[in-house]
Amino acid sequence: MTAVRPQQLAVAAMLAAVVLGGRELVRARRAGAGASRESPAPTSSFPRRIVSAIACRYDSSSMGRRLAATLWFAQIDLTPTRWRCLQLALALPVATWLIAFGMGTVAAALAGISTTRTGGRLVLRLLRSRARDALDTAAPQLARALATELAAWGSGAQAIAGALRRCTSAPALARSLELAAARVALGGDASTSLHRALAQVEPRLTPTSPAVVVAAVFALYRHDAAATAASLDHLAAALEAERSARRDAAAAVGEVRMSAIAVPVIAAATGALLLSSDQAALAAALSFPLLPMLAAAVVMVVLAAVAARRLATP
């Protein structure tokens, strides 16, 4: 009977983690889009109730709420518990690979968990501006919805409620309008409620952000609703034209930005393959004279690639 190698176990665990992660992301996306409205299956078994209670307890804790806010800023449709479960599922193949290369079981488990947690933090940090980008991208849609409702009703409160019905396809914008509608229902001013809702959904919005500009123009409805509706319509057209120009500029410099990353990566991969095929060269590269020089070269190449991408940013 052929023994199962640790590398094979690592590959199987990694494939299982990818499948489970994809399944959870698809399920969360469907739930967020409203495609699956069925009530969840009853958790009659005792272990399921225990797991559900632990998950609810963690999601409602201060740590879970902070993680939920971070996931929202990154626009990842997962609960804190599911995010931690995905990290744990990815830590299993990493630990298995480390065990296969001779590391102890406890040390490999700790290293796998630390690696996935660090990778998760890096991913969330890189994606932390997606909520702001989503609001700015949906700003023309918000402006047109408010303009249509103002032209029809002339009321700020009804404009907020009507825009909420029209903007359900953008989750970040829909959440902002839900908060604004709730403030209006409690007696708040429509424009002030919209400003505060946008700040609550994304505190890092700047005064020049398109969504904030739309809210500022919307505040003029108190003086002339018809003129404000026309201004919002013109603002939506201007924002769409600006986005189109930015898209064209990004496409024009896309090749330069891609080359700034692709060329160093191909060079590094080629060097790694050459060193791995020659044990003597690999040992020499990891020795004292060459290792600091290689590390300095890698740092210089990374800095040059980052500088090239920034210079080519439209």
SVG drawing of the C-alpha trace seen along z (x, -y; Angstrom):
<svg xmlns="http://www.w3.org/2000/svg" viewBox="-44 -80 75 82">
<polyline fill="none" stroke="black" stroke-width="0.4" points="0.0,0.0 1.5,-3.4 1.9,-5.8 0.4,-9.3 3.1,-12.0 2.7,-15.2 3.0,-17.2 -0.1,-15.3 -1.9,-16.1 -1.0,-19.8 -2.3,-19.9 -5.5,-18.2 -6.0,-20.6 -5.3,-23.6 -7.8,-22.5 -10.4,-21.9 -9.7,-25.4 -10.1,-27.0 -13.3,-25.1 -14.8,-26.0 -13.7,-29.6 -15.2,-29.9 -18.4,-28.4 -18.7,-30.8 -18.0,-33.8 -20.6,-32.7 -23.1,-32.1 -22.4,-35.5 -22.6,-37.3 -26.0,-35.6 -27.3,-36.6 -26.1,-40.2 -27.7,-40.5 -31.0,-39.1 -30.8,-36.0 -31.4,-33.7 -34.2,-34.7 -35.0,-31.3 -35.1,-30.9 -32.1,-28.9 -32.5,-25.3 -33.4,-24.6 -30.3,-23.7 -31.9,-21.0 -28.7,-19.1 -26.9,-20.1 -23.4,-20.5 -24.9,-22.9 -26.6,-25.0 -23.3,-25.2 -21.3,-26.2 -24.0,-28.8 -24.0,-30.2 -20.2,-30.5 -20.3,-32.2 -23.0,-34.7 -21.0,-35.4 -17.9,-36.2 -19.7,-38.3 -21.3,-40.4 -18.1,-40.9 -16.0,-44.0 -13.3,-42.1 -15.9,-40.7 -17.5,-44.2 -14.1,-45.7 -13.4,-42.9 -16.9,-43.3 -16.2,-47.0 -12.9,-46.2 -14.5,-43.6 -17.1,-46.2 -14.5,-48.7 -12.8,-46.0 -16.3,-45.1 -15.9,-41.4 -19.3,-39.9 -18.3,-37.5 -19.1,-37.5 -16.2,-37.7 -16.7,-34.0 -16.6,-32.9 -13.5,-35.0 -11.7,-33.3 -12.8,-29.9 -11.4,-30.6 -8.1,-31.7 -8.0,-28.5 -8.8,-26.4 -5.9,-28.1 -3.5,-27.6 -3.9,-23.8 -2.1,-23.4 0.5,-25.9 1.2,-23.9 1.2,-20.6 3.8,-22.0 6.0,-23.1 5.8,-19.7 6.7,-18.1 9.9,-20.2 10.9,-19.0 9.4,-21.6 7.8,-20.4 4.1,-19.9 3.4,-22.6 5.8,-25.1 4.3,-24.4 0.7,-24.9 1.7,-28.2 3.6,-29.4 0.6,-28.4 -1.9,-30.4 0.5,-33.4 1.0,-33.3 -2.6,-33.3 -3.5,-35.9 -0.7,-38.2 -1.9,-37.5 -5.5,-38.3 -4.5,-41.6 -2.5,-42.5 -5.4,-41.7 -7.8,-43.8 -5.3,-46.6 -4.8,-46.6 -8.6,-46.5 -9.5,-49.1 -10.5,-51.8 -13.0,-49.7 -16.0,-51.1 -14.9,-54.6 -14.3,-53.7 -17.7,-52.1 -19.4,-55.2 -17.5,-57.4 -18.3,-55.1 -22.0,-55.2 -22.0,-59.0 -23.5,-59.6 -26.2,-57.1 -27.0,-58.8 -27.1,-62.2 -29.4,-61.0 -31.7,-59.3 -31.9,-62.4 -32.5,-64.6 -35.3,-62.4 -37.1,-62.4 -36.6,-66.1 -38.0,-66.9 -41.0,-64.7 -41.8,-65.6 -39.7,-68.6 -39.2,-67.2 -35.9,-66.2 -37.3,-63.4 -39.2,-61.8 -36.0,-62.2 -34.1,-60.2 -36.7,-57.5 -37.1,-57.4 -33.3,-57.2 -33.2,-54.3 -35.6,-52.3 -33.5,-53.2 -30.0,-52.5 -30.4,-48.9 -27.8,-47.6 -24.9,-49.4 -24.5,-47.9 -22.5,-50.8 -24.8,-53.4 -27.9,-51.5 -26.6,-51.3 -25.9,-55.0 -29.4,-55.8 -30.9,-53.4 -29.2,-55.2 -30.2,-58.6 -33.8,-57.5 -33.8,-56.3 -32.6,-59.7 -35.2,-61.4 -37.9,-59.2 -36.8,-60.3 -37.2,-64.0 -33.8,-64.8 -33.1,-67.2 -32.7,-65.3 -29.4,-66.8 -27.8,-66.7 -28.9,-63.1 -27.3,-62.2 -24.0,-63.8 -24.0,-62.0 -24.9,-58.7 -22.1,-58.9 -19.6,-59.8 -20.9,-56.8 -20.5,-54.4 -17.1,-55.6 -15.4,-58.0 -12.4,-58.6 -14.4,-60.4 -12.8,-63.8 -14.7,-67.0 -13.7,-66.6 -15.1,-63.1 -17.8,-62.8 -20.4,-61.4 -19.8,-64.3 -20.1,-66.8 -23.4,-65.2 -24.6,-65.5 -23.5,-69.2 -25.4,-70.0 -28.4,-68.2 -28.5,-70.5 -29.6,-73.3 -33.0,-71.8 -34.4,-74.0 -34.0,-77.1 -35.0,-75.8 -35.8,-72.1 -36.1,-72.3 -32.8,-74.1 -31.1,-71.6 -32.5,-68.7 -31.1,-70.2 -27.7,-70.8 -27.6,-67.2 -28.3,-65.9 -25.5,-68.0 -23.2,-66.9 -23.9,-63.2 -23.0,-63.8 -19.8,-65.5 -18.8,-62.7 -19.4,-60.1 -17.3,-62.1 -14.5,-62.4 -14.6,-58.6 -14.5,-57.8 -11.4,-60.1 -9.7,-58.4 -10.6,-55.0 -9.0,-55.9 -5.9,-57.3 -5.6,-54.1 -5.9,-52.0 -3.2,-54.1 -0.7,-53.5 -1.8,-50.0 1.0,-48.4 3.7,-50.5 2.2,-49.7 2.0,-46.0 5.6,-45.9 6.7,-47.5 5.5,-44.4 5.8,-41.7 9.5,-42.2 10.8,-41.9 8.6,-39.0 9.7,-37.1 13.3,-37.9 12.9,-36.7 11.1,-33.5 13.9,-32.7 16.6,-33.3 14.8,-31.1 14.5,-28.3 18.2,-28.5 19.3,-28.5 17.0,-25.6 18.5,-23.5 22.0,-23.9 22.6,-23.1 26.0,-24.6 24.8,-27.9 21.9,-27.9 24.3,-27.4 26.5,-30.1 23.6,-32.5 22.5,-31.9 26.0,-32.5 27.2,-35.7 28.8,-37.6 26.0,-37.1 22.9,-37.0 23.1,-40.7 23.8,-41.7 20.8,-39.8 18.6,-41.2 19.7,-44.8 19.1,-44.1 15.5,-42.8 14.8,-45.9 16.0,-48.2 14.0,-46.4 10.8,-46.6 11.3,-50.3 11.9,-50.9 8.8,-49.0 6.7,-50.9 8.1,-54.2 7.4,-53.3 3.8,-52.4 3.3,-55.7 4.7,-57.7 2.4,-55.9 -0.7,-56.4 -3.3,-58.5"/>
</svg>
